[in-house]
Amino acid sequence: MCNACGNPAAPGHWTEAGAATPGDRLRARFHRAALLNSVLKPYGLSAHDGGVVPGIQVGTLSGAQTIVHTLDDLWAEAERLAGRPIDPLDPQYLDD
């Protein structure tokens, strides 16, 4: 894979199943990033998916950033950056 442009594109994530068009897949990626941000924000972290390259950019308020390619990698990296465990299944996120 090219580190600059991300080609060839990685296969889509299972949450994008049923996306009929590339636009639907892109909307699914943006929606997933928004959900991730709602979980990561209390930990001082953010997630960004620009839709151009595969992967999700995870960053701290101080500017440290990294790109991860899977959600498993995202949680591990988020915990490393936050310096504490993160539970995406915490009831506070499931009440919405």
Backbone as JSON, one array per atom type, in Angstrom:
{
  "sequence": "MCNACGNPAAPGHWTEAGAATPGDRLRARFHRAALLNSVLKPYGLSAHDGGVVPGIQVGTLSGAQTIVHTLDDLWAEAERLAGRPIDPLDPQYLDD",
  "N": [[0.84, -1.17, 0.0], [0.5, 2.22, -0.74], [1.94, 4.7, 1.23], [1.45, 7.39, 1.02], [-0.92, 7.87, -0.47], [-2.66, 5.79, 0.05], [-3.38, 3.78, -1.73], [-3.38, 0.43, -2.94], [-6.91, 0.62, -2.32], [-8.2, -0.39, 0.82], [-10.33, -3.18, 1.65], [-13.81, -2.57, 2.34], [-15.27, -1.77, 5.56], [-17.23, -3.87, 7.75], [-19.44, -2.44, 8.6], [-20.17, -0.98, 6.46], [-21.55, -2.56, 4.8], [-23.98, -3.25, 2.38], [-23.96, -0.76, 1.28], [-24.89, 0.88, -1.49], [-23.77, 2.58, -3.36], [-20.68, 4.35, -4.1], [-20.91, 6.8, -2.79], [-22.69, 6.2, -0.72], [-21.09, 4.52, 0.78], [-19.11, 6.29, 1.57], [-20.62, 8.08, 3.14], [-21.3, 6.3, 5.19], [-18.79, 5.88, 6.32], [-18.22, 8.47, 7.3], [-20.28, 8.74, 9.14], [-19.61, 6.71, 10.94], [-17.19, 7.78, 11.92], [-18.19, 10.03, 13.25], [-19.66, 8.81, 15.3], [-17.56, 7.53, 16.64], [-16.18, 9.77, 17.54], [-17.94, 10.75, 19.46], [-17.61, 8.88, 21.47], [-14.87, 9.03, 22.0], [-14.33, 11.69, 22.71], [-14.74, 12.39, 25.55], [-12.36, 11.4, 26.54], [-10.44, 13.07, 25.7], [-9.72, 12.75, 23.06], [-9.87, 12.49, 19.45], [-11.47, 11.43, 16.41], [-10.95, 11.1, 12.95], [-12.05, 10.78, 9.68], [-11.17, 11.27, 6.59], [-12.09, 10.29, 4.23], [-10.57, 9.91, 1.99], [-8.21, 8.34, 2.1], [-7.61, 4.95, 3.16], [-8.44, 4.04, 6.49], [-8.49, 5.51, 9.81], [-7.92, 8.55, 11.36], [-6.57, 9.15, 14.48], [-6.42, 11.35, 17.16], [-4.94, 13.5, 19.71], [-5.71, 16.19, 22.02], [-3.41, 17.65, 22.29], [-2.14, 17.37, 19.91], [-0.88, 15.04, 19.06], [-0.97, 12.43, 16.7], [-2.19, 9.6, 14.87], [-2.61, 7.06, 12.35], [-4.95, 4.54, 11.98], [-6.0, 1.3, 10.84], [-8.04, -0.49, 11.37], [-10.95, -1.06, 13.47], [-10.31, -2.47, 15.78], [-7.59, -1.86, 16.02], [-7.9, 0.86, 16.4], [-9.1, 1.12, 18.99], [-7.08, 0.1, 20.61], [-4.99, 1.9, 20.07], [-6.2, 4.3, 20.87], [-6.46, 3.87, 23.62], [-3.77, 3.77, 24.27], [-2.95, 6.4, 23.62], [-4.62, 7.87, 25.32], [-3.85, 6.91, 27.75], [-5.23, 5.32, 29.45], [-7.78, 2.79, 30.07], [-10.37, 2.35, 27.61], [-13.75, 1.94, 27.2], [-15.83, 1.09, 24.79], [-18.32, 0.02, 25.01], [-19.49, 1.0, 27.25], [-22.2, 1.76, 29.37], [-23.02, 4.47, 29.28], [-22.74, 5.26, 26.64], [-24.45, 3.66, 25.29], [-27.0, 4.4, 25.9], [-28.09, 6.26, 24.18]],
  "CA": [[0.0, 0.0, 0.0], [1.21, 3.49, -0.78], [1.73, 5.45, 2.46], [1.01, 8.75, 0.73], [-2.29, 7.98, -0.98], [-3.49, 4.7, 0.54], [-3.76, 2.82, -2.77], [-4.77, 0.16, -3.3], [-7.86, 0.82, -1.22], [-8.51, -1.56, 1.64], [-11.75, -3.53, 1.55], [-14.66, -1.82, 3.26], [-15.57, -2.3, 6.88], [-18.52, -4.56, 7.74], [-20.52, -1.48, 8.81], [-20.51, -0.39, 5.16], [-22.28, -3.57, 4.02], [-25.25, -2.74, 1.86], [-23.79, 0.54, 0.63], [-25.15, 0.64, -2.91], [-22.93, 3.44, -4.19], [-19.52, 4.88, -3.37], [-21.38, 7.87, -1.91], [-23.25, 5.57, 0.48], [-19.95, 4.02, 1.57], [-18.47, 7.46, 2.16], [-21.5, 8.53, 4.22], [-21.16, 5.35, 6.29], [-17.49, 6.16, 6.96], [-18.35, 9.72, 8.05], [-21.16, 8.47, 10.27], [-18.81, 5.93, 11.89], [-16.25, 8.71, 12.55], [-18.95, 10.85, 14.19], [-19.94, 7.97, 16.48], [-16.29, 7.36, 17.36], [-15.88, 11.03, 18.22], [-18.78, 10.87, 20.66], [-17.03, 8.01, 22.5], [-13.49, 9.42, 22.3], [-14.23, 13.06, 23.2], [-14.48, 12.49, 26.99], [-10.99, 10.99, 26.83], [-9.53, 14.05, 25.11], [-9.28, 12.24, 21.76], [-10.78, 12.69, 18.32], [-11.31, 10.53, 15.26], [-11.24, 11.79, 11.7], [-11.97, 9.98, 8.46], [-11.29, 12.21, 5.48], [-12.72, 9.63, 3.09], [-9.66, 9.83, 0.85], [-7.32, 7.19, 2.28], [-8.15, 3.99, 4.12], [-8.03, 4.24, 7.87], [-9.06, 6.58, 10.62], [-6.9, 9.31, 12.08], [-6.88, 9.34, 15.89], [-5.55, 12.39, 17.67], [-5.13, 14.06, 21.04], [-5.84, 17.65, 22.04], [-2.08, 18.24, 22.2], [-1.67, 17.28, 18.54], [-0.36, 13.72, 18.68], [-1.9, 11.79, 15.77], [-1.78, 8.37, 14.21], [-3.64, 6.49, 11.49], [-5.2, 3.12, 12.22], [-6.73, 0.73, 9.71], [-9.19, -1.27, 11.81], [-11.5, -0.61, 14.74], [-9.51, -3.09, 16.84], [-6.39, -1.02, 16.16], [-8.32, 2.17, 16.91], [-9.28, 1.08, 20.44], [-5.77, -0.08, 21.23], [-4.25, 3.17, 19.94], [-6.88, 5.29, 21.7], [-6.06, 3.61, 25.01], [-2.36, 4.17, 24.4], [-2.89, 7.85, 23.6], [-5.31, 8.4, 26.5], [-3.16, 6.46, 28.94], [-6.17, 4.59, 30.32], [-8.7, 1.95, 29.3], [-11.56, 2.94, 27.01], [-14.76, 0.91, 26.99], [-16.85, 1.61, 23.87], [-19.63, -0.55, 25.38], [-19.91, 1.61, 28.5], [-23.63, 2.09, 29.28], [-23.28, 5.87, 28.95], [-22.8, 5.42, 25.19], [-25.51, 2.82, 24.77], [-28.3, 4.96, 26.24], [-28.59, 7.15, 23.12]],
  "C": [[0.89, 1.24, 0.0], [0.91, 4.28, 0.49], [1.22, 6.85, 2.2], [-0.46, 8.82, 0.34], [-3.21, 6.85, -0.55], [-3.93, 3.71, -0.52], [-2.89, 1.59, -2.7], [-5.66, 0.28, -2.07], [-8.09, -0.49, -0.49], [-9.98, -1.91, 1.46], [-12.55, -2.78, 2.61], [-14.86, -2.52, 4.58], [-16.96, -2.92, 6.86], [-19.68, -3.59, 7.95], [-20.95, -0.81, 7.52], [-21.26, -1.38, 4.28], [-23.62, -3.0, 3.6], [-25.15, -1.37, 1.23], [-23.86, 0.32, -0.88], [-24.22, 1.43, -3.82], [-21.7, 3.86, -3.41], [-19.91, 6.01, -2.41], [-21.97, 7.32, -0.63], [-22.13, 5.08, 1.38], [-19.26, 5.18, 2.27], [-19.31, 8.01, 3.31], [-21.4, 7.61, 5.43], [-19.85, 5.59, 7.04], [-17.57, 7.42, 7.81], [-19.22, 9.52, 9.29], [-20.4, 7.69, 11.35], [-17.83, 6.85, 12.62], [-16.97, 9.6, 13.57], [-19.28, 10.07, 15.46], [-18.68, 7.77, 17.31], [-15.94, 8.62, 18.13], [-16.7, 11.18, 19.49], [-18.24, 10.01, 21.8], [-15.66, 8.53, 22.93], [-13.37, 10.81, 22.94], [-14.01, 13.16, 24.71], [-13.07, 12.09, 27.4], [-9.96, 11.96, 26.25], [-8.98, 13.62, 23.76], [-10.3, 12.58, 20.68], [-10.47, 11.68, 17.23], [-11.7, 11.31, 14.02], [-11.07, 10.81, 10.54], [-12.22, 10.93, 7.31], [-11.93, 11.61, 4.25], [-11.81, 9.44, 1.9], [-8.76, 8.6, 0.92], [-7.97, 6.21, 3.25], [-7.64, 4.31, 5.52], [-8.69, 5.44, 8.51], [-7.93, 7.24, 11.38], [-7.38, 9.53, 13.51], [-5.9, 10.36, 16.43], [-5.9, 12.83, 19.07], [-5.29, 15.56, 20.93], [-4.49, 18.34, 21.91], [-1.46, 18.09, 20.82], [-1.05, 15.96, 18.13], [-1.41, 13.01, 17.81], [-1.3, 10.52, 15.21], [-2.93, 7.89, 13.34], [-3.73, 5.0, 11.78], [-6.09, 2.6, 11.08], [-7.95, -0.09, 10.1], [-9.71, -0.7, 13.12], [-10.77, -1.23, 15.92], [-8.25, -2.26, 17.1], [-6.74, 0.33, 16.76], [-8.44, 2.15, 18.43], [-7.94, 0.92, 21.15], [-4.97, 1.23, 21.2], [-4.88, 4.26, 20.79], [-6.51, 5.1, 23.17], [-4.61, 4.01, 25.24], [-2.25, 5.69, 24.49], [-3.53, 8.46, 24.86], [-4.61, 8.01, 27.8], [-4.07, 5.76, 29.94], [-7.11, 3.77, 29.46], [-9.9, 2.74, 28.77], [-12.53, 1.8, 26.72], [-15.86, 1.45, 26.07], [-18.24, 1.05, 24.16], [-20.1, -0.05, 26.74], [-21.38, 2.03, 28.36], [-23.92, 3.55, 28.94], [-23.37, 6.12, 27.45], [-23.97, 4.65, 24.59], [-26.9, 3.37, 25.05], [-28.91, 5.8, 25.12], [-29.47, 6.45, 22.19]]
}
